[in-house]
Amino acid sequence: MINLRRNYIEGGTYFFTVVTGNRAQFLTKSFSRKYLRQAFNRVRKNYPFNIVAMVLLPDHLHCILELPDKDSDFSTRWRLIKKHYSQMVKPHLQMTCKLTDSKVKKQESGVWQRRFWEHAICDENDLQNHFDYIHFNPLKHGLVDKIENWQWSTYHKYLKMGYYDESTAAFDFDMHPDVGKE
């Protein structure tokens, strides 16, 4: 088995990719968005964090989270977000996957893939690349032909703030092959 090593940095800013179990496509449904928001808010009360950017796609999400000074524990945050969300959403899903003995032993629901992708943001350029990757990801997946048409993204917040404008060019995914690996 691969020995996964996480890069824990106190007060760090991180890019994450979190994927549903079996890539089931339910994250953008209204009940799912409601429960995900509740899970984030519930965890944030005891384990504060700032959402810098986020996009919700049918089977995964990308986000950049900023942790408080002297705190590097993003793993607990994700464990709790996934746990609370799973408890709320599972009655609304028709789970078709069989739980393995390992998932039962680890009290996993099958709603999420076991792991998540994490990348510690190292500088302003890295932040910019991941920030744009998140906002233009629905284009990459062919979900919309114009980024303005994807409603489940912080893109709209930054558009209103003047960070983007209506003529913003698409993110060149080929120019940044290492950004946002899923």
TORLONU-65497 format. One record per residue (C-alpha): residue number from 1; chain; y negated, x negated, z negated. Coordinates in nm, 4 decimals. Example, Ala and Ser with C-alpha at 12.3 -4.5 7.8 and 13.67 -1.06 7.14 Angstrom:
[rec 1, A, [0.4500, -1.2300, -0.7800]]
[rec 2, A, [0.1060, -1.3670, -0.7140]]
// end
This chain:
[rec 1, A, [0.0000, 0.0000, 0.0000]]
[rec 2, A, [-0.3537, -0.1167, 0.0731]]
[rec 3, A, [-0.5408, -0.2405, -0.2308]]
[rec 4, A, [-0.8695, -0.0534, -0.1958]]
[rec 5, A, [-1.1648, -0.2232, -0.3598]]
[rec 6, A, [-1.4814, -0.0296, -0.4198]]
[rec 7, A, [-1.8219, -0.1956, -0.4306]]
[rec 8, A, [-1.9845, -0.0678, -0.7496]]
[rec 9, A, [-2.3563, -0.1510, -0.7739]]
[rec 10, A, [-2.5663, -0.0187, -1.0607]]
[rec 11, A, [-2.8487, 0.1949, -0.9227]]
[rec 12, A, [-2.6957, 0.1598, -0.5772]]
[rec 13, A, [-2.7464, 0.3685, -0.2678]]
[rec 14, A, [-2.4257, 0.4624, -0.0872]]
[rec 15, A, [-2.3127, 0.6248, 0.2344]]
[rec 16, A, [-2.0057, 0.8492, 0.1973]]
[rec 17, A, [-1.7671, 1.0328, 0.4250]]
[rec 18, A, [-1.5506, 1.2965, 0.2564]]
[rec 19, A, [-1.2877, 1.4818, 0.4606]]
[rec 20, A, [-1.0976, 1.8060, 0.4072]]
[rec 21, A, [-0.7193, 1.8060, 0.3697]]
[rec 22, A, [-0.5503, 1.8144, 0.7096]]
[rec 23, A, [-0.9021, 1.8264, 0.8579]]
[rec 24, A, [-0.9108, 2.1999, 0.7926]]
[rec 25, A, [-1.2352, 2.3470, 0.9259]]
[rec 26, A, [-1.3968, 2.5535, 0.6524]]
[rec 27, A, [-1.6853, 2.3510, 0.5064]]
[rec 28, A, [-1.9569, 2.5278, 0.7068]]
[rec 29, A, [-1.8438, 2.8792, 0.6118]]
[rec 30, A, [-2.0902, 3.0591, 0.3855]]
[rec 31, A, [-1.8599, 3.0828, 0.0797]]
[rec 32, A, [-1.7737, 2.7158, 0.1170]]
[rec 33, A, [-2.1360, 2.6029, 0.1348]]
[rec 34, A, [-2.2159, 2.8093, -0.1740]]
[rec 35, A, [-1.9329, 2.6529, -0.3762]]
[rec 36, A, [-2.0122, 2.3025, -0.2545]]
[rec 37, A, [-2.3743, 2.3438, -0.3649]]
[rec 38, A, [-2.2543, 2.4709, -0.7043]]
[rec 39, A, [-2.0138, 2.1771, -0.7433]]
[rec 40, A, [-2.2869, 1.9238, -0.6598]]
[rec 41, A, [-2.5302, 2.0873, -0.9026]]
[rec 42, A, [-2.2704, 2.1113, -1.1798]]
[rec 43, A, [-2.1796, 1.7442, -1.1550]]
[rec 44, A, [-2.5424, 1.6371, -1.1208]]
[rec 45, A, [-2.6208, 1.7823, -1.4669]]
[rec 46, A, [-2.4018, 1.5255, -1.6439]]
[rec 47, A, [-2.3914, 1.2536, -1.3771]]
[rec 48, A, [-2.7333, 1.2469, -1.2058]]
[rec 49, A, [-2.7759, 1.1387, -0.8461]]
[rec 50, A, [-3.0183, 1.1945, -0.5633]]
[rec 51, A, [-2.9082, 1.3197, -0.2225]]
[rec 52, A, [-3.1058, 1.1123, 0.0278]]
[rec 53, A, [-2.9461, 1.2624, 0.3397]]
[rec 54, A, [-2.6513, 1.4890, 0.4130]]
[rec 55, A, [-2.4775, 1.6686, 0.6952]]
[rec 56, A, [-2.2025, 1.9244, 0.6590]]
[rec 57, A, [-1.9546, 1.9579, 0.9445]]
[rec 58, A, [-1.6557, 2.1952, 0.9620]]
[rec 59, A, [-1.4002, 1.9390, 0.8381]]
[rec 60, A, [-1.6033, 1.6634, 0.6714]]
[rec 61, A, [-1.9370, 1.5696, 0.5283]]
[rec 62, A, [-2.1518, 1.2604, 0.5340]]
[rec 63, A, [-2.4151, 1.1846, 0.2765]]
[rec 64, A, [-2.6254, 0.9110, 0.1281]]
[rec 65, A, [-2.6444, 0.9258, -0.2501]]
[rec 66, A, [-2.8714, 0.7243, -0.4743]]
[rec 67, A, [-2.7458, 0.6515, -0.8265]]
[rec 68, A, [-2.9616, 0.6000, -1.1359]]
[rec 69, A, [-3.0362, 0.2541, -1.2711]]
[rec 70, A, [-2.7511, 0.1066, -1.4777]]
[rec 71, A, [-2.5022, 0.3533, -1.3255]]
[rec 72, A, [-2.2498, 0.2685, -1.0555]]
[rec 73, A, [-1.9864, 0.5373, -1.1105]]
[rec 74, A, [-1.9781, 0.7252, -0.7820]]
[rec 75, A, [-1.5996, 0.7684, -0.8084]]
[rec 76, A, [-1.6278, 1.0000, -1.1100]]
[rec 77, A, [-1.8952, 1.1997, -0.9321]]
[rec 78, A, [-1.6765, 1.2533, -0.6251]]
[rec 79, A, [-1.3678, 1.3275, -0.8332]]
[rec 80, A, [-1.5570, 1.5984, -1.0212]]
[rec 81, A, [-1.7329, 1.7400, -0.7145]]
[rec 82, A, [-1.4004, 1.7686, -0.5346]]
[rec 83, A, [-1.2295, 1.9160, -0.8429]]
[rec 84, A, [-1.4952, 2.1805, -0.9155]]
[rec 85, A, [-1.5273, 2.2736, -0.5497]]
[rec 86, A, [-1.1507, 2.3024, -0.5071]]
[rec 87, A, [-1.1178, 2.5296, -0.8091]]
[rec 88, A, [-1.3848, 2.7644, -0.6732]]
[rec 89, A, [-1.2911, 2.7634, -0.3056]]
[rec 90, A, [-0.9107, 2.7620, -0.3148]]
[rec 91, A, [-0.8753, 3.1403, -0.3707]]
[rec 92, A, [-1.0728, 3.1903, -0.0456]]
[rec 93, A, [-0.8579, 2.9583, 0.1625]]
[rec 94, A, [-0.5171, 3.0132, 0.3069]]
[rec 95, A, [-0.3769, 2.6728, 0.2290]]
[rec 96, A, [-0.1009, 2.5947, 0.4760]]
[rec 97, A, [-0.0165, 2.2439, 0.3621]]
[rec 98, A, [0.2691, 2.1842, 0.1235]]
[rec 99, A, [0.1753, 1.9786, -0.1767]]
[rec 100, A, [0.3757, 1.6603, -0.2080]]
[rec 101, A, [0.5202, 1.5528, -0.5430]]
[rec 102, A, [0.2480, 1.2861, -0.5543]]
[rec 103, A, [-0.0304, 1.5437, -0.5091]]
[rec 104, A, [0.1197, 1.7695, -0.7743]]
[rec 105, A, [0.1525, 1.4751, -1.0152]]
[rec 106, A, [-0.2129, 1.3770, -0.9567]]
[rec 107, A, [-0.3228, 1.7422, -0.9861]]
[rec 108, A, [-0.4583, 1.7484, -0.6320]]
[rec 109, A, [-0.5094, 2.0792, -0.4560]]
[rec 110, A, [-0.4779, 1.9738, -0.0932]]
[rec 111, A, [-0.8327, 2.0985, -0.0227]]
[rec 112, A, [-0.9586, 1.7407, 0.0249]]
[rec 113, A, [-0.8108, 1.4201, 0.1568]]
[rec 114, A, [-0.7226, 1.1978, -0.1343]]
[rec 115, A, [-0.9736, 0.9240, -0.0711]]
[rec 116, A, [-1.3251, 0.8994, 0.0658]]
[rec 117, A, [-1.5112, 0.6399, 0.2667]]
[rec 118, A, [-1.7886, 0.4588, 0.0820]]
[rec 119, A, [-2.0356, 0.1987, 0.2014]]
[rec 120, A, [-2.2967, 0.0324, -0.0182]]
[rec 121, A, [-2.6306, 0.0339, 0.1612]]
[rec 122, A, [-2.7500, -0.3271, 0.1673]]
[rec 123, A, [-3.1027, -0.3142, 0.3130]]
[rec 124, A, [-3.3634, -0.0941, 0.4831]]
[rec 125, A, [-3.2122, -0.1413, 0.8289]]
[rec 126, A, [-2.8680, -0.0401, 0.7005]]
[rec 127, A, [-3.0210, 0.2645, 0.5305]]
[rec 128, A, [-3.2030, 0.3637, 0.8504]]
[rec 129, A, [-2.8868, 0.3306, 1.0610]]
[rec 130, A, [-2.6780, 0.5442, 0.8232]]
[rec 131, A, [-2.9614, 0.7928, 0.7762]]
[rec 132, A, [-2.9830, 0.8509, 1.1520]]
[rec 133, A, [-2.6041, 0.8473, 1.1891]]
[rec 134, A, [-2.5811, 1.1361, 0.9415]]
[rec 135, A, [-2.8469, 1.3428, 1.1143]]
[rec 136, A, [-2.7150, 1.2918, 1.4663]]
[rec 137, A, [-2.3456, 1.3268, 1.3767]]
[rec 138, A, [-2.3171, 1.6892, 1.4996]]
[rec 139, A, [-2.4126, 1.5605, 1.8457]]
[rec 140, A, [-2.1406, 1.2959, 1.8276]]
[rec 141, A, [-1.8823, 1.5664, 1.7573]]
[rec 142, A, [-2.0134, 1.7920, 2.0349]]
[rec 143, A, [-2.1034, 2.0713, 1.7933]]
[rec 144, A, [-2.4532, 2.1163, 1.9398]]
[rec 145, A, [-2.6450, 1.9936, 2.2416]]
[rec 146, A, [-2.9686, 1.9449, 2.0445]]
[rec 147, A, [-2.9786, 1.8255, 1.6861]]
[rec 148, A, [-3.2308, 2.0961, 1.5940]]
[rec 149, A, [-2.9540, 2.3519, 1.6518]]
[rec 150, A, [-2.7341, 2.2215, 1.3674]]
[rec 151, A, [-2.8461, 2.3995, 1.0529]]
[rec 152, A, [-2.6373, 2.2267, 0.7830]]
[rec 153, A, [-2.8229, 1.8991, 0.7610]]
[rec 154, A, [-3.1155, 1.7411, 0.5819]]
[rec 155, A, [-3.2486, 1.6668, 0.9318]]
[rec 156, A, [-3.4622, 1.9818, 0.9068]]
[rec 157, A, [-3.6168, 1.8649, 0.5783]]
[rec 158, A, [-3.7156, 1.5334, 0.7349]]
[rec 159, A, [-3.8378, 1.7042, 1.0520]]
[rec 160, A, [-4.0781, 1.9142, 0.8386]]
[rec 161, A, [-4.1904, 1.5993, 0.6563]]
[rec 162, A, [-4.2784, 1.4370, 0.9907]]
[rec 163, A, [-4.0077, 1.1724, 0.9730]]
[rec 164, A, [-3.8587, 1.3050, 1.2962]]
[rec 165, A, [-4.0346, 1.4957, 1.5701]]
[rec 166, A, [-3.9054, 1.7370, 1.8327]]
[rec 167, A, [-3.8732, 1.4559, 2.0867]]
[rec 168, A, [-3.6609, 1.2304, 1.8640]]
[rec 169, A, [-3.4082, 1.0447, 2.0747]]
[rec 170, A, [-3.0409, 1.0713, 1.9868]]
[rec 171, A, [-2.8739, 0.8028, 1.7782]]
[rec 172, A, [-2.6903, 0.5525, 1.9987]]
[rec 173, A, [-2.3428, 0.5510, 1.8446]]
[rec 174, A, [-2.2232, 0.2767, 2.0804]]
[rec 175, A, [-2.4963, 0.0420, 1.9570]]
[rec 176, A, [-2.3798, 0.0827, 1.5960]]
[rec 177, A, [-1.9985, 0.0840, 1.5992]]
[rec 178, A, [-1.9652, -0.0072, 1.2313]]
[rec 179, A, [-2.2031, 0.2608, 1.1010]]
[rec 180, A, [-2.0384, 0.5620, 0.9433]]
[rec 181, A, [-1.6749, 0.4757, 1.0061]]
[rec 182, A, [-1.4677, 0.7879, 0.9397]]
// end
